[in-house]
Amino acid sequence: MTESQEPLRAAVVGLGWMGANHARVYAETPGVRLVAVADINFDLAERTGQRYGARAYRNHMDVMGDSSIDLVSIAVPTALHFKVATDALRARKHVLVEKPIASTVDEALALIRTARSSGVVFGVGHVERFNPVISATKSALDAGAIGRPLQIIIRRIGPRPARPKDVGVFLDLATHDIDIIRYLTSEDISGMSAESLKLSPDGVEDAAVGLMKLASGTVCTIIENWISPTKIRDVTIVGETGMLVADTLTQDLYQYDNDYASTDWLAIQNLRGMTDGRMVRHRLPKGEPLRIELEHFVRSISSGDPFPVTGEEGLRALEISIRLRSLADDTSRHTPSNTI
């Protein structure tokens, strides 16, 4: 965006925890101005609008009918993604829809087709893609820091969120980690299996484990739950010559290199392992992933460059998440109750 260009005018539909943060970031970001917010809780919409000097709406169609609005962030419950995003795309608004892209593969495909016919920027909010530590991990892998990846383990666990849930951990959490794996390795997933636990009365899975294999042979495990008392978000990648460990909450990246122990002291060899070598903490700039994501979105609209997480990328993460959920359901149905 040049100095002579007017700021893009943004709206946010859905003002729960994530939508409220979209509104905050737009209000603070150069090159864009938050002009409207919408939520079925009109009191919430009015309070948010007053805070940022934006118009408040109850119905999302009022946003779509406002010709002054250039772009829309959609942060409504997953079941409403298709309806609200379709209306926005048909109104020729640039759209960033929170992940997962939609509830079903058919809905996601329809959104991609509508975006193409409307000629607008359409992105999916896989915010971890914009986390500086994930970017740094990608750079380290591409530079051969640990050789070929052999195993990837991702944990995304913590207490159950206070916000209502219309989907379980496969669509709400695992979509993040599937996208991370595909981004870090530039590979697709060729085989998979899964298990899950359904503990709450809403019938969605509260804990799950997915096991996946890439075409290169890399084995990937994702661990997701809403039942842990402590929030943990980490990515561990074991390679031919070492290991990378990324904490996506603190944005710290550690590299552990293989090396053979040179001591004759057998006890310390047994404790440390025969290949315990140098450990390095990578230096990297830190920043709010959502801010970086929305800056990319605004820049894509202004420049015409593609948004990094396209509808097709969101579709693939959704497809794999749904497949994992189905495999876990099948396993649950066919496992005898007396199995030890």
C-alpha positions as CSV (number, residue, x, y, z in Angstrom):
1,M,0.0,0.0,0.0
2,T,1.4,3.4,-1.0
3,E,1.0,6.6,1.1
4,S,-1.6,7.9,-1.4
5,Q,-3.9,4.9,-1.0
6,E,-6.8,5.0,1.3
7,P,-6.9,2.5,4.2
8,L,-8.8,-0.6,3.5
9,R,-12.1,-0.8,5.4
10,A,-12.6,-3.9,7.6
11,A,-15.5,-5.6,9.3
12,V,-15.5,-8.5,11.8
13,V,-18.5,-10.8,12.0
14,G,-18.6,-12.8,15.3
15,L,-17.2,-11.2,18.4
16,G,-16.3,-14.1,20.6
17,W,-12.8,-14.5,21.9
18,M,-11.2,-14.8,18.5
19,G,-13.4,-12.2,16.8
20,A,-12.7,-9.7,19.5
21,N,-9.0,-10.1,18.8
22,H,-9.5,-9.6,15.1
23,A,-11.3,-6.3,15.9
24,R,-8.5,-5.2,18.2
25,V,-5.8,-5.9,15.7
26,Y,-7.6,-4.3,12.7
27,A,-8.1,-1.2,14.9
28,E,-4.3,-1.1,15.6
29,T,-2.9,-2.0,12.1
30,P,-1.7,0.5,9.6
31,G,-3.3,0.4,6.1
32,V,-6.7,-0.8,7.4
33,R,-9.5,0.8,9.4
34,L,-12.1,-1.1,11.4
35,V,-15.4,0.3,10.3
36,A,-18.0,-2.3,11.3
37,V,-18.6,-5.2,13.7
38,A,-21.5,-7.6,13.9
39,D,-22.7,-10.2,16.4
40,I,-26.1,-11.7,17.3
41,N,-25.4,-10.3,20.8
42,F,-26.1,-6.7,19.8
43,D,-25.0,-5.4,23.2
44,L,-21.6,-6.9,22.6
45,A,-21.5,-5.5,19.1
46,E,-22.4,-2.0,20.4
47,R,-19.7,-2.1,23.1
48,T,-17.1,-3.3,20.6
49,G,-18.1,-0.7,18.1
50,Q,-17.9,2.1,20.6
51,R,-14.5,0.9,21.8
52,Y,-13.1,1.2,18.2
53,G,-15.3,3.8,16.6
54,A,-17.0,1.2,14.3
55,R,-20.6,0.7,13.3
56,A,-22.4,-2.1,15.1
57,Y,-24.7,-4.6,13.5
58,R,-26.8,-7.5,14.7
59,N,-27.2,-9.2,11.3
60,H,-24.2,-10.2,9.2
61,M,-26.2,-9.3,6.1
62,D,-26.1,-5.7,7.1
63,V,-22.3,-5.9,6.8
64,M,-22.5,-7.5,3.4
65,G,-24.9,-4.8,2.2
66,D,-22.5,-2.0,3.3
67,S,-20.7,-1.1,0.0
68,S,-18.0,0.8,2.0
69,I,-16.6,-2.4,3.5
70,D,-13.7,-4.0,1.6
71,L,-12.8,-7.0,3.7
72,V,-14.4,-9.2,6.4
73,S,-13.0,-11.5,9.1
74,I,-15.5,-14.2,9.9
75,A,-15.2,-15.6,13.4
76,V,-18.6,-17.2,14.0
77,P,-19.1,-20.8,15.2
78,T,-17.9,-23.4,12.6
79,A,-21.4,-24.5,11.7
80,L,-22.0,-20.9,10.4
81,H,-18.8,-20.5,8.4
82,F,-20.3,-21.6,5.1
83,K,-23.4,-19.4,5.3
84,V,-21.6,-16.2,6.4
85,A,-18.6,-16.7,4.2
86,T,-20.8,-17.4,1.1
87,D,-22.8,-14.2,1.7
88,A,-19.6,-12.2,2.1
89,L,-18.0,-13.7,-1.1
90,R,-21.1,-13.1,-3.1
91,A,-21.1,-9.5,-1.9
92,R,-17.5,-9.3,-3.3
93,K,-15.8,-8.8,0.0
94,H,-12.3,-10.1,0.6
95,V,-12.8,-12.8,3.2
96,L,-10.6,-14.3,6.0
97,V,-12.6,-17.1,7.6
98,E,-11.3,-18.7,10.8
99,K,-10.3,-22.3,10.7
100,P,-11.7,-24.8,10.0
101,I,-12.7,-23.5,6.6
102,A,-16.2,-25.1,7.0
103,S,-18.0,-28.0,8.6
104,T,-17.8,-30.3,5.6
105,V,-15.7,-30.9,2.5
106,D,-18.6,-30.0,0.2
107,E,-19.1,-26.7,1.9
108,A,-15.4,-25.9,1.6
109,L,-15.3,-26.8,-2.1
110,A,-18.3,-24.5,-2.6
111,L,-16.6,-21.6,-0.8
112,I,-13.5,-22.0,-3.0
113,R,-15.6,-21.9,-6.2
114,T,-17.5,-18.9,-5.0
115,A,-14.3,-17.0,-4.1
116,R,-12.9,-17.8,-7.6
117,S,-16.0,-16.5,-9.4
118,S,-16.1,-13.4,-7.2
119,G,-12.4,-12.6,-7.9
120,V,-11.6,-11.7,-4.3
121,V,-8.9,-12.7,-1.8
122,F,-10.1,-15.7,0.2
123,G,-8.0,-17.0,3.1
124,V,-8.3,-19.4,6.0
125,G,-7.2,-18.4,9.5
126,H,-4.6,-21.0,10.3
127,V,-2.9,-18.6,12.6
128,E,-0.1,-20.9,13.6
129,R,1.3,-20.6,10.1
130,F,2.2,-17.0,11.1
131,N,3.7,-17.8,14.4
132,P,7.4,-16.7,14.3
133,V,8.6,-19.9,15.9
134,I,6.9,-22.0,13.2
135,S,8.5,-19.8,10.6
136,A,11.9,-20.3,12.2
137,T,11.4,-24.0,12.5
138,K,10.6,-24.1,8.8
139,S,13.7,-22.2,8.0
140,A,15.8,-24.5,10.1
141,L,14.4,-27.6,8.5
142,D,14.9,-26.2,5.0
143,A,18.5,-25.4,5.8
144,G,19.1,-29.0,6.8
145,A,19.6,-28.2,10.5
146,I,18.7,-31.8,11.6
147,G,18.8,-33.6,8.3
148,R,15.8,-35.4,7.0
149,P,12.8,-35.4,9.5
150,L,12.1,-38.9,10.8
151,Q,9.4,-38.2,13.4
152,I,7.1,-35.2,14.2
153,I,5.2,-35.0,17.5
154,I,2.8,-32.1,18.2
155,R,0.9,-31.5,21.4
156,R,-2.0,-29.1,21.7
157,I,-3.6,-29.7,25.0
158,G,-5.1,-27.7,27.8
159,P,-8.3,-26.9,29.7
160,R,-11.7,-26.9,27.9
161,P,-12.4,-23.5,26.5
162,A,-15.2,-21.5,28.0
163,R,-16.7,-20.7,24.5
164,P,-19.4,-23.1,23.2
165,K,-18.3,-26.0,21.0
166,D,-20.0,-27.2,17.9
167,V,-17.1,-29.3,16.9
168,G,-14.6,-31.6,18.7
169,V,-10.8,-31.5,18.9
170,F,-10.3,-32.9,15.5
171,L,-11.8,-29.9,13.7
172,D,-11.0,-27.3,16.4
173,L,-7.4,-28.3,17.3
174,A,-6.1,-30.9,14.9
175,T,-6.6,-28.7,11.9
176,H,-3.9,-26.4,13.3
177,D,-1.4,-29.3,13.6
178,I,-2.2,-30.9,10.3
179,D,-1.5,-27.6,8.6
180,I,1.7,-27.2,10.5
181,I,3.0,-30.6,9.4
182,R,2.1,-29.9,5.8
183,Y,3.7,-26.5,5.9
184,L,6.9,-27.6,7.7
185,T,7.6,-30.6,5.4
186,S,6.0,-29.4,2.1
187,E,4.6,-32.9,2.0
188,D,1.1,-34.3,2.1
189,I,-0.2,-37.1,4.4
190,S,-0.4,-40.5,2.8
191,G,-1.6,-42.8,5.6
192,M,-3.3,-42.3,9.0
193,S,-5.1,-43.8,12.0
194,A,-6.7,-42.2,15.1
195,E,-8.3,-42.7,18.5
196,S,-10.5,-40.4,20.5
197,L,-12.4,-40.0,23.8
198,K,-15.9,-38.5,24.1
199,L,-16.4,-37.4,27.7
200,S,-18.7,-34.4,27.6
201,P,-22.5,-34.5,27.0
202,D,-22.3,-32.5,23.7
203,G,-21.1,-35.7,22.0
204,V,-17.9,-34.3,20.4
205,E,-14.5,-35.7,21.0
206,D,-12.6,-34.1,23.9
207,A,-9.3,-35.9,23.5
208,A,-7.7,-37.5,20.4
209,V,-4.5,-38.9,19.0
210,G,-3.7,-39.0,15.3
211,L,-1.0,-41.0,13.7
212,M,0.1,-40.1,10.2
213,K,2.8,-41.0,7.7
214,L,4.2,-38.8,5.0
215,A,5.2,-40.0,1.5
216,S,8.9,-39.7,2.5
217,G,8.3,-42.0,5.5
218,T,8.2,-39.4,8.2
219,V,5.9,-40.6,11.0
220,C,3.8,-37.8,12.7
221,T,1.8,-37.9,15.9
222,I,-0.7,-35.3,17.0
223,I,-2.0,-35.2,20.6
224,E,-5.1,-33.0,21.1
225,N,-7.3,-32.5,24.2
226,W,-9.5,-30.2,26.3
227,I,-8.9,-32.2,29.5
228,S,-5.4,-31.2,30.6
229,P,-5.1,-28.7,33.5
230,T,-2.0,-27.1,31.9
231,K,-1.9,-25.6,28.4
232,I,0.9,-27.0,26.3
233,R,1.6,-26.2,22.7
234,D,4.8,-27.7,21.3
235,V,6.3,-29.3,18.2
236,T,9.1,-31.8,18.4
237,I,10.9,-32.9,15.2
238,V,13.5,-35.7,15.3
239,G,15.8,-35.8,12.4
240,E,18.8,-37.8,11.1
241,T,21.3,-35.5,12.9
242,G,19.4,-34.0,15.8
243,M,16.1,-32.6,17.1
244,L,14.1,-29.3,17.0
245,V,11.7,-28.4,19.8
246,A,9.4,-25.4,19.2
247,D,7.2,-24.0,21.9
248,T,4.4,-22.0,20.1
249,L,3.3,-20.3,23.3
250,T,6.6,-18.8,24.3
251,Q,8.0,-18.8,20.7
252,D,11.2,-20.5,21.8
253,L,13.1,-22.8,19.4
254,Y,15.7,-25.3,20.7
255,Q,18.0,-27.4,18.6
256,Y,19.6,-30.6,20.0
257,D,22.4,-32.1,17.9
258,N,23.6,-35.7,17.9
259,D,27.1,-36.3,19.2
260,Y,28.8,-39.3,20.7
261,A,29.7,-39.1,24.4
262,S,33.4,-39.0,24.9
263,T,33.5,-39.8,28.6
264,D,34.5,-43.1,30.1
265,W,32.1,-42.7,32.9
266,L,29.5,-45.4,32.2
267,A,26.9,-44.0,34.6
268,I,26.7,-40.6,32.8
269,Q,26.7,-42.3,29.4
270,N,23.6,-44.3,30.5
271,L,22.0,-41.1,31.8
272,R,22.7,-38.8,28.9
273,G,22.6,-41.3,26.1
274,M,25.3,-42.0,23.6
275,T,24.2,-39.3,21.2
276,D,23.6,-36.3,23.5
277,G,25.3,-33.3,21.9
278,R,25.2,-29.6,21.6
279,M,22.0,-27.7,22.4
280,V,21.3,-24.3,20.8
281,R,18.5,-21.8,21.5
282,H,17.7,-20.1,18.2
283,R,17.4,-16.3,18.3
284,L,14.3,-15.1,16.5
285,P,12.0,-12.1,16.5
286,K,8.8,-12.6,18.4
287,G,5.4,-11.2,17.6
288,E,1.6,-11.8,17.9
289,P,0.7,-14.4,15.2
290,L,-2.8,-12.9,14.6
291,R,-1.3,-9.5,13.9
292,I,1.1,-11.0,11.5
293,E,-1.7,-13.0,9.8
294,L,-4.0,-10.0,9.4
295,E,-1.1,-7.8,8.1
296,H,-0.5,-10.5,5.4
297,F,-4.2,-10.5,4.6
298,V,-4.3,-6.7,4.2
299,R,-1.1,-6.8,2.2
300,S,-2.5,-9.5,-0.1
301,I,-5.5,-7.4,-0.9
302,S,-3.4,-4.3,-1.5
303,S,-0.7,-6.0,-3.6
304,G,-2.7,-8.7,-5.3
305,D,-0.2,-11.3,-3.9
306,P,-1.8,-14.6,-2.8
307,F,-2.6,-15.0,0.9
308,P,-0.3,-17.8,2.3
309,V,-3.2,-20.0,3.5
310,T,-5.6,-20.4,0.6
311,G,-9.0,-22.0,0.6
312,E,-7.3,-25.1,-0.9
313,E,-4.9,-25.3,2.0
314,G,-7.8,-25.0,4.4
315,L,-9.7,-27.7,2.5
316,R,-6.9,-30.2,2.8
317,A,-6.5,-29.6,6.6
318,L,-10.3,-30.1,6.9
319,E,-10.3,-33.3,4.8
320,I,-7.6,-34.9,6.9
321,S,-9.2,-33.9,10.2
322,I,-12.6,-35.3,9.1
323,R,-10.8,-38.6,8.0
324,L,-9.1,-38.9,11.4
325,R,-12.4,-38.3,13.2
326,S,-14.0,-41.0,11.1
327,L,-11.2,-43.5,11.7
328,A,-11.4,-42.8,15.5
329,D,-15.2,-43.3,15.4
330,D,-14.8,-46.6,13.5
331,T,-12.2,-47.8,16.0
332,S,-14.5,-47.0,18.9
333,R,-17.5,-48.8,17.4
334,H,-15.5,-52.0,16.7
335,T,-13.4,-52.2,19.8
336,P,-14.9,-54.9,22.2
337,S,-15.8,-53.4,25.6
338,N,-13.8,-56.1,27.5
339,T,-10.5,-55.5,25.6
340,I,-7.7,-55.0,28.1
